[in-house]
Amino acid sequence: MPTFAAFDGTELAYHLHGERGPLLVCVPGGPMQDSVYLGDLGGLAAERRLVMLDPRGTGASGIPSDLSTYRCDRLVDDIEALREHLELEQFDLLAHSAGTNVAVAHAARHPDRIGRLVLIAPSASAVGLIVTTDVRLDTARLRADEPWFDASFAALQSIVAGEATDDSWSAIDPFYYGRWDAAAQAHRDADDRHRNDEAAAVFGADGAFDPEGTRAGLAGFSAPVLFVAGAVDLNSPPPMVVEYAALLPGAELTVQPGAGHFPWLDDAEQFASTVASFLAEPVR
């Protein structure tokens, strides 16, 4: 398994998928989850060589001596170290969920290093956007015809009311997938085994996000950007993603019908085709 030295000497690992096309560096979410759950991104590896990073403290990557380096803003330097290791002056970058905060912070700090940027079901902490309770509940109501809806929606209501129990959080799992079938349930069950909870607690610690500074840095970012949102994604609802995309003039936005927070699982062919087409577009 290929590895490289991070800025502080921590040995980080990545996995390679695919044998054709330029490299595409992929940053998982979680936060602080290894890259296993991304799979081959719905078959995207048939079009691009995927470089799947295991963030520090996850998967095959080493645990740093300084645990404060799990903070989101510090992880930007790991992306830079990977770019240098791959000997790329410029690279295409894809990130999912919480990992998009790291990718966007990198874009703001190093606007000339990224050729194309793909943000899937993004978290918007890096730019200071929030998902309101009304938007989240309205998104959940789109699933009212599902057999599990009543119990899951009641759990969601308890969460937003500040009355959540441990059972409440597990009860809303179906909202994160376009289909709550056996494959989705297996995917969800594997999550906890691949996330570093100690690292996740540090990821968003004080100082991790600088929305004003990140927005200012993005003003100088001119590379093409694609946002992919799931139409029924409770975590990253389309109204928030629309607002996010508006911060980057010229950014493309696609809302995948019937998809939740992991759109490559809900319709692999459509997801891979959308992303591959964007990455193959001539630079304008």
C-alpha positions in Angstrom: 0.0 0.0 0.0 1.5 3.4 -1.0 2.3 5.8 1.8 3.9 9.2 2.2 5.1 11.5 5.0 2.8 14.3 6.1 4.0 17.7 7.1 4.8 16.5 10.7 6.3 13.2 9.6 3.1 11.1 10.2 3.0 8.3 7.7 -0.3 8.5 5.7 -1.7 5.9 3.3 -3.8 5.9 0.2 -5.4 3.3 -2.0 -5.4 3.3 -5.8 -8.4 2.3 -7.9 -8.6 2.2 -11.6 -6.0 2.0 -14.4 -7.0 4.8 -16.9 -7.3 8.5 -16.9 -5.6 11.2 -14.9 -5.3 10.9 -11.1 -8.2 12.1 -9.0 -7.5 12.7 -5.3 -10.5 11.7 -3.1 -11.0 12.9 0.5 -13.6 11.0 2.6 -15.9 12.5 5.2 -17.1 11.2 8.5 -15.5 13.3 9.7 -12.2 11.4 10.2 -13.4 8.2 8.5 -11.2 6.1 6.2 -11.8 5.8 2.5 -13.3 2.3 2.5 -17.0 3.5 2.4 -16.4 5.4 -0.9 -15.8 2.1 -2.7 -14.9 3.0 -6.3 -17.5 5.8 -6.3 -20.1 4.0 -8.3 -17.6 2.9 -11.0 -15.9 6.2 -11.5 -12.6 4.2 -11.3 -13.4 3.1 -14.9 -12.8 6.6 -16.0 -10.2 8.0 -13.6 -7.4 6.7 -11.4 -8.7 7.3 -7.9 -6.3 8.2 -5.1 -8.3 7.4 -2.0 -6.7 9.0 1.0 -7.0 7.6 4.5 -6.9 10.7 6.7 -4.4 10.6 9.6 -5.6 8.3 12.4 -7.9 6.3 10.1 -7.5 3.2 8.1 -3.9 2.4 7.2 -2.7 5.9 8.1 -0.6 6.6 11.2 -1.7 8.2 14.4 0.0 11.6 14.9 1.9 12.5 18.1 0.0 15.8 18.2 -3.7 15.1 18.3 -4.5 18.7 17.5 -3.5 18.0 13.9 -6.8 16.3 13.5 -8.3 19.7 13.2 -9.8 20.5 9.8 -7.5 23.5 9.0 -4.5 21.4 9.8 -5.5 18.6 7.4 -5.1 21.0 4.5 -1.3 20.4 4.8 -1.9 16.7 4.4 -3.5 17.3 1.0 -0.5 19.4 0.0 1.9 16.7 1.1 0.0 14.2 -1.0 0.1 16.5 -4.0 3.9 16.9 -3.6 4.3 13.1 -3.1 2.4 12.5 -6.4 4.6 15.1 -8.1 1.7 17.0 -9.4 1.8 20.8 -10.0 -1.9 20.8 -10.3 -4.5 18.1 -9.5 -8.2 17.3 -9.6 -9.8 17.0 -6.1 -13.0 15.2 -5.0 -14.4 15.3 -1.5 -17.5 14.0 0.3 -19.5 15.4 3.2 -17.2 16.6 6.0 -14.2 16.1 3.8 -15.4 19.0 1.6 -14.4 21.4 4.4 -10.8 20.3 4.0 -11.0 20.5 0.2 -12.5 24.0 0.2 -10.0 25.2 2.7 -7.3 23.9 0.5 -8.8 25.6 -2.5 -8.9 28.9 -0.6 -5.3 28.6 0.6 -3.8 27.2 -2.6 -6.1 28.4 -5.5 -3.6 27.6 -8.2 -3.1 24.0 -7.2 -6.5 22.5 -8.1 -7.5 21.8 -11.7 -11.1 20.8 -11.0 -13.0 20.4 -7.7 -15.9 18.1 -7.1 -17.9 18.5 -3.8 -20.3 15.7 -3.1 -23.1 16.2 -0.5 -21.0 19.0 1.1 -20.8 20.1 4.6 -20.7 23.9 4.7 -19.0 24.6 8.0 -15.9 25.9 6.1 -17.9 28.8 4.7 -20.3 29.4 7.6 -23.6 28.1 6.1 -26.1 26.2 8.2 -29.0 24.0 7.5 -32.1 25.3 9.2 -34.5 23.1 11.1 -37.3 23.9 8.7 -35.2 22.9 5.7 -34.2 19.7 7.4 -37.7 18.7 8.3 -39.1 19.6 4.9 -36.4 17.4 3.3 -37.4 14.6 5.6 -41.0 14.9 4.7 -40.2 14.0 1.1 -39.9 10.5 2.4 -43.4 10.4 3.9 -44.4 7.4 1.8 -41.6 5.2 3.1 -42.7 2.4 5.5 -40.1 3.5 8.1 -41.0 7.2 7.9 -43.2 7.6 11.0 -40.7 6.2 13.5 -37.8 7.9 11.9 -39.5 11.3 11.6 -40.6 11.1 15.2 -36.9 10.5 16.1 -35.8 13.5 14.0 -38.3 15.7 15.7 -36.9 14.7 19.1 -33.4 15.5 17.9 -34.3 19.0 16.6 -36.2 19.6 19.8 -33.1 18.8 21.9 -34.7 15.7 23.4 -32.6 13.1 21.5 -31.7 9.7 23.0 -29.1 7.3 21.6 -31.9 5.5 19.8 -33.0 8.7 18.2 -29.8 9.0 16.2 -29.9 5.4 14.9 -33.6 5.7 14.1 -32.9 8.5 11.5 -30.4 6.4 9.5 -32.8 5.6 6.7 -33.0 9.3 5.8 -29.4 9.3 4.7 -30.0 6.8 1.8 -32.2 7.0 -1.2 -33.2 3.3 -0.6 -33.1 1.8 2.8 -32.4 -1.7 1.5 -29.9 -4.4 2.6 -27.0 -2.7 0.8 -27.7 0.6 2.5 -28.1 -1.0 5.9 -24.8 -2.9 5.5 -23.1 0.4 4.4 -24.4 2.1 7.5 -23.4 -0.7 9.9 -19.8 -0.5 8.6 -19.5 3.2 9.4 -18.6 3.0 13.0 -15.8 0.5 12.4 -14.1 2.9 10.0 -14.3 6.2 11.9 -11.9 7.6 14.5 -14.2 9.1 17.0 -11.4 10.7 19.0 -10.2 12.4 15.8 -13.7 13.4 14.8 -14.1 15.2 18.2 -11.1 17.4 17.3 -11.9 17.9 13.6 -14.3 20.9 14.3 -12.6 22.2 17.4 -12.1 26.0 18.0 -10.1 27.5 15.2 -10.9 24.7 12.7 -13.0 26.9 10.5 -12.5 30.5 9.3 -15.6 31.2 7.2 -14.7 34.8 6.5 -11.1 33.9 5.5 -12.2 30.9 3.4 -14.7 33.0 1.5 -12.1 35.6 0.8 -9.7 33.0 -0.4 -12.3 31.4 -2.7 -12.7 34.8 -4.4 -9.4 34.0 -6.1 -10.3 30.4 -7.0 -11.2 30.2 -10.7 -11.0 26.4 -11.4 -14.2 24.6 -12.4 -16.3 23.3 -9.5 -19.1 20.7 -9.5 -21.5 20.3 -6.6 -23.5 17.0 -6.4 -26.5 17.0 -4.0 -28.9 14.2 -3.3 -32.5 15.3 -3.8 -33.6 13.7 -0.5 -30.3 14.2 1.5 -31.2 15.1 5.0 -27.6 15.9 5.9 -26.9 18.2 3.0 -30.3 19.3 1.6 -30.4 20.9 -1.9 -31.5 24.3 -0.6 -28.2 24.6 1.3 -26.1 23.3 -1.5 -27.7 25.8 -3.9 -26.7 28.6 -1.5 -23.2 27.1 -1.3 -22.8 26.8 -5.0 -23.7 30.5 -5.4 -20.6 31.4 -3.5 -18.4 30.2 -6.3 -19.4 32.0 -9.5 -19.6 29.6 -12.4 -19.9 26.5 -10.3 -22.1 23.7 -11.6 -24.7 22.0 -9.5 -26.5 18.8 -10.1 -29.2 17.4 -7.9 -29.4 13.7 -8.3 -33.0 12.5 -8.2 -33.9 10.0 -5.4 -30.4 10.2 -3.9 -29.5 10.6 -0.3 -26.1 11.4 1.3 -24.2 8.8 -0.7 -25.4 9.3 -4.3 -23.0 6.8 -5.8 -24.9 4.0 -3.9 -28.3 5.2 -5.0 -27.6 5.4 -8.7 -24.1 4.4 -9.5 -24.4 4.9 -13.3 -25.8 8.4 -13.1 -23.4 9.5 -10.4 -20.3 8.2 -12.2 -21.5 9.6 -15.5 -22.1 13.0 -14.1 -18.8 13.3 -12.4 -16.8 11.8 -15.3 -18.4 14.1 -17.8 -17.6 17.2 -15.6 -14.0 16.1 -15.2 -13.6 15.5 -19.0 -15.0 18.9 -20.0 -12.6 21.2 -21.8 -11.3 24.1 -19.7 -13.2 27.2 -20.8 
